[in-house]
Amino acid sequence: MKWAEMSIHSTREAVEAISNIMHEAGASGVVIEDPHDLVKVWDTSFGETYELNSDDYPKEGVVVKAYLPSNSFLDETVEKIKAAVNSLTDYDIDIGRNAIKIHEVKEEEWATAWKKYYKPVKISDRITVIPTWEDYQPRNDEIIIELDPGMAFGTGTHPTTRLCLRAIEKVVRPGDYMIDVGAGSGVLSIAAAKLEAARVTAFDLDDVAVQSAKLNVELNKVQDIVHVQQNNLLDNVKDTADVITANLLAEIILRFPREALSATKPGGYFIASGIIKEKSGLVKTALIEHGFIIEETLEMEDWIALIARNGR
């Protein structure tokens, strides 16, 4: 099978939104090339080592690459992605140059490309995310989450996901019920299950994401705990949870603070991530106005995650 690599030269602010658009359009994987990775001081507190090649990165801006099946629907899919990316300006998201390139790659080249970008990532002292092909020997107390990056929808390497995983480790207790809003790959739900949550419901609006999460849940053998289903945010949710996670854009989180409060138990936690630093104040204000208490703010690079407690 042949694949088309679609690359969009944009901004760091737009990365999460563009990645999500590509996933929803059916991309079988997304790669992010951010030159900031070459010069930033990496967090090595958990033993990570990084070897990056500057030739793989743009000189400025960020390149987001998606791999799409090269079939009769390719032109239609590309136009759909272009239109969706252009519409991000309606949400005051800077899309930068928005330069788009497309070229064909063979399946064997596409499969090999993943191994250049994905290695085991230690999220914390306890949690490590590994791609399925890596031979990794865990410590006795280490929690291993296996993901197939070919399924995409987040691999634990982006700062927003790492912050969210660290927040989950802080607040999830054995026996808890957690709701994961915008589950993507299911990595957050899998982490909660391995932290001994009794039950996890994972929601995503996109059917491709739902199928991806289900496959990863089965890969990690937590299908008896994690239940994945298609749903828009917290629509029609009747149960209340000990913990709700939402690794989404700030603009989306701002749509449902009232529903998040209603869906968490008194004293329960709402973990909001995917928030660019400049917009963290808006999210904090909205959560506080609806009855949450901000207990902790986690930061990594330009991203913020909030641990908020239901103040009722």
Buried (B, 14 or more C-beta within 10 A) or exposed (E): EEBBBBBBBBBBBBBBBBBBBBBBBBBBBBBBBBBEBEEEEEBEEEEBEEEEEEEBBBEEBBBBBBBBBBEEEBEEBBEBBBEBBEEBEEEEBEBBEBEBEBEEBEEEEBBEBBEEBBBBBBBBBBBBBBBEEEEEEEEEEBBBBBBBBBBBBBBBBBBBBBBBBBBBBBBBEEEBBBBBBBBBBBBBBBBBBBBEBBBBBBBBBBEBBBBBBBBBBEBBEBEEBBBBEEBEBBEEBEEBBBBBBBBBBBBBBBBBBEBBBBBBBEEBBBBBBBBBEEBBEBBBEBBBEBBBEBEBBBEBBEBBBBBBBBBE
